[in-house]
Amino acid sequence: MLRMFVIAAAIVAALSLGATAQGLGSMQVANDLGSVLASETACELKFNQAAIAAYIDEIVEATDMGFASNLSTMTSGHEYRLRDMSTSAKTAHCAQISRVAKSYGFID
Protein backbone atom coordinates (compact mmCIF):
# COMPACT_ATOMS: atom_id res chain seq x y z
CA MET A 1 0.00 0.00 0.00
CA LEU A 2 2.80 2.38 0.93
CA ARG A 3 4.55 1.57 -2.35
CA MET A 4 1.41 2.54 -4.34
CA PHE A 5 1.19 5.81 -2.41
CA VAL A 6 4.83 6.62 -3.17
CA ILE A 7 4.32 5.87 -6.87
CA ALA A 8 1.17 8.00 -6.97
CA ALA A 9 2.97 10.86 -5.20
CA ALA A 10 5.85 10.66 -7.68
CA ILE A 11 3.43 10.82 -10.61
CA VAL A 12 1.62 13.83 -9.15
CA ALA A 13 4.95 15.57 -8.51
CA ALA A 14 6.11 14.92 -12.07
CA LEU A 15 2.86 16.24 -13.52
CA SER A 16 3.08 19.32 -11.31
CA LEU A 17 6.61 20.04 -12.49
CA GLY A 18 5.47 19.75 -16.10
CA ALA A 19 2.60 22.16 -15.52
CA THR A 20 4.91 24.63 -13.79
CA ALA A 21 7.45 24.47 -16.60
CA GLN A 22 4.70 24.97 -19.17
CA GLY A 23 3.37 27.97 -17.25
CA LEU A 24 6.80 29.54 -17.01
CA GLY A 25 7.35 28.91 -20.71
CA SER A 26 4.08 30.63 -21.52
CA MET A 27 5.00 33.60 -19.35
CA GLN A 28 8.40 33.86 -21.06
CA VAL A 29 6.74 33.83 -24.49
CA ALA A 30 4.28 36.54 -23.33
CA ASN A 31 7.18 38.63 -22.02
CA ASP A 32 9.32 38.23 -25.14
CA LEU A 33 6.48 38.80 -27.59
CA GLY A 34 5.27 41.72 -25.46
CA SER A 35 8.68 43.34 -25.81
CA VAL A 36 8.55 43.00 -29.58
CA LEU A 37 4.95 44.22 -29.89
CA ALA A 38 5.54 47.16 -27.54
CA SER A 39 8.45 48.24 -29.73
CA GLU A 40 6.45 48.48 -32.96
CA THR A 41 5.60 52.18 -32.60
CA ALA A 42 8.72 53.22 -30.66
CA CYS A 43 10.97 51.64 -33.31
CA GLU A 44 8.82 52.92 -36.21
CA LEU A 45 8.04 49.42 -37.48
CA LYS A 46 4.91 48.01 -39.12
CA PHE A 47 4.28 44.38 -38.27
CA ASN A 48 2.56 41.79 -40.43
CA GLN A 49 -0.54 40.91 -38.41
CA ALA A 50 -0.96 37.50 -40.03
CA ALA A 51 2.63 36.62 -39.07
CA ILE A 52 1.94 37.53 -35.43
CA ALA A 53 -1.19 35.37 -35.42
CA ALA A 54 0.73 32.48 -37.04
CA TYR A 55 3.50 32.79 -34.43
CA ILE A 56 0.99 32.60 -31.58
CA ASP A 57 -0.81 29.69 -33.25
CA GLU A 58 2.48 27.79 -33.51
CA ILE A 59 4.01 28.62 -30.12
CA VAL A 60 1.15 29.09 -27.63
CA GLU A 61 -1.02 26.19 -26.43
CA ALA A 62 -4.62 26.61 -27.58
CA THR A 63 -5.76 25.87 -24.02
CA ASP A 64 -3.57 28.59 -22.44
CA MET A 65 -6.33 30.87 -21.18
CA GLY A 66 -3.91 33.20 -19.37
CA PHE A 67 -1.65 33.96 -22.31
CA ALA A 68 -3.64 36.89 -23.72
CA SER A 69 -3.85 38.58 -20.33
CA ASN A 70 -0.16 37.99 -19.62
CA LEU A 71 0.75 39.30 -23.07
CA SER A 72 -1.28 42.46 -22.48
CA THR A 73 0.38 43.05 -19.11
CA MET A 74 3.86 42.45 -20.47
CA THR A 75 3.28 44.63 -23.53
CA SER A 76 2.07 47.52 -21.35
CA GLY A 77 5.11 47.17 -19.10
CA HIS A 78 7.50 47.24 -22.03
CA GLU A 79 5.71 50.27 -23.53
CA TYR A 80 6.17 52.10 -20.22
CA ARG A 81 9.87 51.15 -20.09
CA LEU A 82 10.44 52.32 -23.67
CA ARG A 83 9.19 55.84 -22.88
CA ASP A 84 12.12 56.45 -20.52
CA MET A 85 14.88 54.88 -22.61
CA SER A 86 17.88 56.96 -23.59
CA THR A 87 18.49 57.52 -27.27
CA SER A 88 21.39 55.07 -27.34
CA ALA A 89 19.50 52.40 -25.41
CA LYS A 90 16.53 52.82 -27.73
CA THR A 91 18.80 52.55 -30.79
CA ALA A 92 20.30 49.30 -29.50
CA HIS A 93 16.90 47.98 -28.46
CA CYS A 94 15.30 48.76 -31.81
CA ALA A 95 18.21 47.27 -33.74
CA GLN A 96 17.71 43.92 -32.00
CA ILE A 97 13.92 44.09 -32.11
CA SER A 98 14.11 44.66 -35.88
CA ARG A 99 16.32 41.59 -36.24
CA VAL A 100 13.98 39.47 -34.12
CA ALA A 101 10.88 40.71 -35.92
CA LYS A 102 12.46 39.97 -39.28
CA SER A 103 13.48 36.46 -38.19
CA TYR A 104 9.85 35.64 -37.34
CA GLY A 105 8.45 37.25 -40.50
CA PHE A 106 6.79 40.12 -38.63
CA ILE A 107 8.55 42.54 -41.02
CA ASP A 108 10.21 42.13 -44.42
Phi, psi and omega in degrees: 000315179298322180298318179297321179296317180297317178296316179297319179296321179295320179295315179299317179298317180296317178295321178297318178298320178297318180294321179295315180297319179297318180297317178294323177297318179296319179295321179295318177297316179299318179294312182295313179294322177301320177297317179294311183296321179296335184275350185306307181287313183301326182263007179055049179250163175228109185274148174283112185295324179294325179291322177296314179298320179295321178298313180297317180300324182280323190264323188264133177300137179299334182269004182279088184291337182272350186299313183299317179294315178298319179297317179298315179297314181295318180298315179299318179297318179291323177299317179298315181297323181294329182297330184258011182284142174292165180301316181293317179297320179293320178300313179296316180301310183294327177299314180288320179299319178299319179295316179296312181300320178295320182296332179263004178078016179287332175225162178277000000 
